[in-house]
Amino acid sequence: MSYSIHNKAFTLIELLVVIAIIGILAGFIIVSMGGASDAANDSRRKADINQLAKAVMIWKTNNPDTLFPVDVDGCNIGDDCTDIFGSASVLRDPNGSYYTYTSVDGTDFSITSVLSNDNDYSFDSATGRYIESTPITTINGTCGTDNDTVTLSTPTNTCSTGIPTSVTTDSNTVLLMHMDGTDNGTVFSDQTGKTVTRYGDTKTVIGTKKFGSAAAYFDGNGDYLSLADSDDWNFGSGDFTIDAWVYLSDASKPHLILGQDEDGTHQSFFVVQGSTKYLRLASLNNTYTIDAVTSTINWQTNTWYHIAYVRNGSNQYLFLNGVPQILTTNTLGVWTDFNSPLYVGSLPSNPAIYDLKGSIEELRISKGIARWTSNFTPPNAQYYWWNWGCNGVNGGIDSTCGANNY
């Protein structure tokens, strides 16, 4: 009798194990089918966007002297939208929702769907391209509160009496370049108001952007930006931070992020080295001796990385994607302020050595503050804060009232 009971208990355990295994396998099958279903739905969405774009272009061919219907806020195709789509207006997203048509001025248009990963998939007639992008979300501010994070320079104010009109930086930010612009654009700006001069074929591009509307692209052949010399990068012995997002396309050479170059022998620079794979902030004097803080980093081409140098008192840090790196050299006071413009993307006296090939976004210099001294999560949006708690609804007027770029 004792053996029989034990035997039944063993059989029950085996049965439970089998049931558990079946459940796990069923879960894998469901997940796999779900992934396949998402892929199939996204393929259908992309095909629908293609058909809708063709329908609009056919309409334009038949009406060459007529502007596209204007709808700034976007309308639902097949519901409250223009009738220029013909029979294609019956197309619906696999989940039953509508596709969106937008035209700001009737000159160009876009048609958009939302993919399974929540990214937008759009056709833009201005470029003739189909683009997948992460949507920019405006987070509305609340009256009387401070520092609501936003990803646009002029967020919507929920106060009933108006909207803000300007953005300012915090008191520690002495350079902030979003690198926004149009595709193949040639205009560059600094959020703090400094003048940026373009050299070579430096341009803004949308194809590899990380945030916002574009990224700055340098082709590795004489492209760079410059700003006039300023006391803002004379750090003395104080705290400071340099950080940026970088996307590099050549693993065989150094890529200068920013630096100063007085005469070819007096230089300060922040650089990512390709062949030996290191991140370095350094100064070079006329005896060709280098004071540097260096770390070996593991990076790949054509990938976005957040890089940062931080000085906090007598401590120095180099970060890659928010992780502090082990320093292989560590000389304090490595940034010397030379009588030189600030260069981004190359040093003109040594272009063959320093020309950056790739893209930069959100380049920032912060003076008088160590932004990070331990692990951190890199920012997942452009550097914008909006202070809704001062100056009514008129927006920011200085570094203490307005948008604080953190």
C-alpha positions in Angstrom: 0.0 0.0 0.0 2.8 2.4 0.8 4.5 1.8 -2.5 1.2 2.3 -4.4 0.7 5.8 -2.8 4.2 6.8 -3.6 3.8 5.7 -7.1 0.7 7.8 -7.6 2.4 10.8 -6.2 5.3 10.4 -8.6 2.9 10.1 -11.5 1.1 13.3 -10.5 4.4 15.2 -10.3 5.3 14.0 -13.8 1.9 15.1 -15.1 2.3 18.6 -13.6 5.8 18.9 -15.2 4.3 17.9 -18.6 1.5 20.4 -18.2 4.0 23.1 -17.3 6.2 22.3 -20.3 3.1 22.4 -22.6 2.2 25.8 -21.1 5.7 27.1 -21.8 5.7 25.8 -25.3 2.3 27.3 -25.9 3.6 30.6 -24.7 6.5 30.5 -27.1 4.1 29.6 -30.0 1.8 32.5 -29.1 4.7 35.0 -28.9 6.1 33.7 -32.1 2.7 34.0 -33.8 2.3 37.4 -32.3 5.6 38.5 -33.7 4.7 37.1 -37.1 1.3 38.8 -37.0 2.9 42.2 -36.1 5.3 41.8 -39.1 2.4 40.9 -41.4 0.3 43.8 -40.2 3.3 46.2 -40.6 3.8 44.9 -44.2 0.2 45.6 -45.0 0.4 49.1 -43.4 3.4 49.9 -45.6 1.7 48.6 -48.7 -1.4 50.7 -47.9 0.7 53.9 -47.4 2.3 53.2 -50.8 -1.1 52.8 -52.5 -2.5 55.9 -50.8 0.5 58.0 -51.9 0.1 56.7 -55.5 -3.6 57.7 -55.4 -2.7 61.3 -54.4 -0.1 61.5 -57.1 -2.6 60.3 -59.7 -5.0 63.0 -58.5 -2.2 65.6 -58.9 -1.4 64.4 -62.4 -5.1 64.9 -63.3 -5.1 68.3 -61.5 -1.7 69.8 -62.2 -2.7 73.4 -61.4 -4.4 72.6 -58.1 -2.8 72.6 -54.7 -3.1 69.5 -52.5 -6.0 69.9 -50.0 -4.7 71.7 -46.9 -5.1 70.0 -43.5 -2.6 71.1 -41.0 -3.8 69.0 -38.1 -4.3 65.8 -40.2 -7.5 64.1 -41.2 -8.6 60.4 -41.2 -8.6 59.0 -44.7 -12.0 57.5 -45.5 -13.7 59.4 -42.7 -13.3 63.2 -42.3 -10.7 63.6 -45.0 -10.4 64.9 -48.5 -11.9 62.8 -51.3 -8.8 62.8 -53.6 -7.9 59.2 -52.7 -10.6 57.7 -54.9 -11.1 53.9 -54.3 -8.0 53.8 -52.1 -9.9 55.7 -49.4 -11.4 52.3 -48.3 -8.0 51.2 -47.0 -7.8 50.8 -43.3 -5.2 49.9 -40.8 -5.3 46.2 -39.8 -6.6 47.2 -36.3 -9.5 49.1 -38.0 -8.2 52.6 -37.4 -7.7 55.2 -40.2 -4.5 56.4 -41.9 -3.7 60.1 -41.6 -3.3 62.7 -44.4 -1.5 66.0 -43.7 -0.7 69.0 -45.8 0.5 72.3 -44.3 0.3 74.6 -47.3 -0.9 72.5 -50.2 2.6 72.3 -51.8 3.5 68.9 -50.3 1.7 66.2 -48.3 2.4 63.3 -46.0 0.5 60.1 -45.2 1.1 58.3 -42.0 0.5 55.0 -40.3 1.4 53.7 -36.8 3.5 50.5 -36.8 3.3 47.7 -34.2 6.3 49.2 -32.4 4.5 52.6 -32.1 6.8 54.3 -34.6 5.3 56.4 -37.4 5.7 55.1 -41.0 5.1 57.9 -43.5 5.4 58.9 -47.1 6.6 62.5 -47.5 6.1 64.0 -50.9 8.6 66.8 -50.3 11.4 64.2 -50.3 9.7 61.3 -52.1 10.8 59.0 -49.2 9.1 56.5 -47.0 10.4 57.1 -43.4 10.0 55.2 -40.1 10.5 57.6 -37.2 9.8 57.8 -33.5 7.0 60.4 -33.0 7.8 63.6 -31.2 5.5 64.0 -28.2 4.6 67.4 -26.7 3.9 67.1 -23.0 1.6 69.8 -21.9 2.6 72.1 -19.0 0.5 72.7 -16.0 -0.2 76.2 -14.9 1.9 77.2 -11.9 4.3 74.2 -12.0 7.9 74.1 -12.9 10.0 72.0 -15.2 7.7 69.8 -17.3 9.8 67.9 -19.7 9.0 68.5 -23.4 10.6 67.5 -26.7 9.6 70.6 -28.7 10.9 74.2 -28.3 7.4 75.7 -28.0 5.2 73.2 -26.1 1.5 73.7 -25.6 0.5 75.6 -22.5 -2.7 74.3 -20.8 -3.3 77.8 -19.3 -6.3 79.4 -21.0 -4.8 82.8 -21.6 -2.0 82.1 -24.0 1.0 80.0 -25.0 4.8 80.4 -24.4 6.9 81.8 -27.2 10.6 81.3 -26.4 13.1 78.9 -24.9 16.2 79.7 -22.8 19.0 77.7 -21.3 20.0 77.2 -17.7 22.9 79.2 -16.2 25.4 76.3 -16.5 24.8 75.6 -20.2 27.3 77.6 -22.3 26.9 75.7 -25.5 24.0 73.6 -26.8 23.7 72.5 -30.4 20.7 70.4 -31.2 21.9 70.1 -34.9 18.3 70.4 -36.1 17.4 71.5 -39.6 16.2 70.3 -43.0 17.6 67.4 -45.0 20.9 68.6 -46.6 20.5 71.9 -44.6 23.4 74.3 -44.1 22.2 76.4 -41.1 23.5 75.6 -37.7 22.7 77.3 -34.4 23.5 77.3 -30.7 20.7 77.4 -28.1 22.7 79.9 -26.0 22.9 82.4 -28.9 26.5 82.0 -30.2 27.1 82.3 -33.9 28.1 79.1 -35.7 30.1 79.2 -38.9 30.0 76.3 -41.3 33.0 75.0 -43.3 33.2 72.4 -46.1 30.1 70.3 -46.8 28.9 70.1 -43.2 25.1 69.7 -43.3 22.1 68.6 -41.4 20.6 65.2 -42.4 17.4 63.4 -41.4 18.4 59.9 -42.4 20.5 59.1 -39.3 19.1 61.6 -36.8 18.7 60.6 -33.1 16.3 63.3 -31.9 14.5 66.3 -33.3 14.4 67.1 -37.0 18.0 66.2 -38.1 21.6 65.5 -37.1 24.9 67.3 -38.2 26.7 65.2 -40.7 30.5 65.5 -41.4 31.9 63.6 -44.4 35.4 63.2 -43.1 36.9 65.5 -45.7 37.4 69.1 -44.5 33.9 69.5 -42.8 33.7 71.3 -39.5 31.9 74.1 -37.6 33.4 76.9 -35.6 32.4 79.4 -32.9 34.4 82.5 -31.8 36.7 82.1 -28.8 34.8 82.7 -25.5 35.5 82.7 -21.8 32.7 80.2 -21.6 35.3 77.4 -22.3 37.9 78.8 -20.0 37.2 76.4 -17.2 40.2 77.1 -14.9 40.1 74.6 -12.1 36.3 74.5 -11.9 33.9 71.7 -12.6 32.6 71.3 -16.2 30.9 68.7 -18.4 31.1 68.0 -22.2 28.6 65.6 -23.6 27.1 64.6 -27.0 25.5 61.9 -29.0 27.8 60.6 -31.8 27.3 58.3 -34.8 30.7 57.4 -36.4 31.3 55.7 -39.8 35.0 55.0 -39.8 36.7 52.7 -37.3 40.3 53.4 -38.6 40.9 57.0 -37.5 40.4 59.6 -34.7 37.1 61.6 -34.8 37.3 65.1 -33.2 34.1 66.0 -31.3 35.2 69.5 -30.4 38.5 71.3 -29.6 40.6 74.4 -29.8 43.7 74.9 -32.1 45.8 78.0 -31.6 48.6 77.4 -34.0 48.8 73.6 -34.8 51.0 73.0 -31.7 48.7 74.3 -28.9 45.5 72.3 -28.9 42.8 71.0 -26.6 40.4 68.4 -27.9 37.7 65.8 -27.1 38.2 62.9 -29.4 37.0 59.3 -30.2 39.8 57.2 -31.6 38.8 54.5 -34.1 41.8 52.1 -34.6 42.8 51.9 -30.9 39.2 52.5 -29.6 39.6 55.1 -26.9 37.8 58.2 -25.7 40.1 61.0 -24.7 40.1 64.6 -23.5 43.6 66.1 -23.9 45.7 69.2 -24.3 48.9 69.5 -26.5 51.6 72.1 -26.0 54.4 73.2 -28.2 56.8 70.5 -26.9 54.3 68.0 -28.2 53.6 66.6 -24.7 50.0 65.5 -24.0 48.1 65.9 -20.8 45.2 63.5 -21.1 42.4 61.6 -19.5 41.8 58.5 -21.5 39.7 55.3 -21.4 39.5 52.3 -23.8 35.9 51.9 -25.1 34.1 49.2 -27.1 32.3 51.0 -29.9 31.0 50.0 -33.3 30.5 52.1 -36.5 27.1 53.3 -37.5 25.7 53.2 -34.0 24.6 56.1 -31.8 26.5 56.5 -28.5 26.2 59.0 -25.7 29.7 60.2 -24.6 30.6 62.5 -21.8 33.6 64.0 -20.0 33.0 65.3 -16.4 35.4 67.1 -14.0 34.2 67.2 -10.4 36.9 68.8 -8.2 39.9 66.6 -8.5 38.0 63.7 -10.0 37.5 63.1 -13.7 35.1 60.8 -15.5 34.6 59.5 -19.0 31.2 58.0 -19.8 30.0 55.8 -22.6 26.2 55.4 -22.7 26.0 56.5 -19.0 28.6 54.0 -17.8 31.8 55.3 -16.3 34.8 54.0 -18.1 38.1 52.8 -16.6 40.7 55.5 -17.0 44.0 54.4 -18.6 45.6 57.9 -18.2 44.4 60.5 -15.7 46.1 63.9 -15.8 44.2 66.6 -14.0 43.7 70.0 -15.7 43.7 68.5 -19.2 41.7 71.2 -20.9 43.8 74.3 -21.6 42.0 77.4 -22.9 43.9 78.5 -25.9 43.5 81.7 -28.0 41.4 79.9 -30.6 37.9 79.4 -31.9 36.0 76.4 -30.7 35.9 73.8 -33.5 33.4 71.0 -34.0 34.2 68.0 -36.2 37.9 68.8 -37.0 40.9 70.9 -36.2 41.8 72.9 -39.4 45.5 72.6 -38.9 45.4 68.8 -38.8 42.3 67.8 -40.9 43.8 64.5 -42.1 44.1 63.4 -38.5 41.0 64.8 -36.9 38.3 65.0 -39.6 35.2 63.4 -38.1 33.2 61.1 -40.4 29.7 60.6 -39.1 27.1 62.6 -37.2 26.7 64.5 -34.0 23.6 65.6 -32.0 22.9 67.4 -28.7 26.4 68.7 -28.3 26.6 70.5 -25.0 29.2 72.2 -22.8 28.2 72.9 -19.2 30.5 75.2 -17.1 30.6 75.2 -13.3 28.7 71.9 -12.9 29.6 68.2 -12.9 26.4 66.7 -14.5 27.2 63.1 -13.6 29.6 61.3 -11.3 28.2 57.8 -11.4 26.1 55.6 -13.7 23.2 57.4 -15.3 20.6 56.8 -18.0 21.5 58.8 -21.1 18.8 61.3 -22.1 16.1 59.9 -24.4 15.0 63.3 -25.9 16.4 66.6 -26.7 17.6 68.9 -23.9 14.4 70.9 -23.1 12.7 71.9 -19.9 9.9 74.5 -19.7 9.2 76.4 -16.5 5.5 77.2 -16.5 5.6 78.7 -13.0 7.0 82.2 -13.9 6.3 85.1 -16.1 2.7 84.1 -16.7 2.1 82.6 -20.1 4.7 84.6 -22.0 7.4 81.9 -21.8 11.0 82.2 -20.6 12.9 85.5 -20.5 16.2 84.4 -18.9 18.0 81.4 -17.4 15.9 81.5 -14.2 12.5 81.8 -15.9 11.9 79.6 -18.9 13.1 76.4 -20.4 16.1 74.9 -18.6 18.2 72.7 -20.8 19.3 70.2 -18.2 
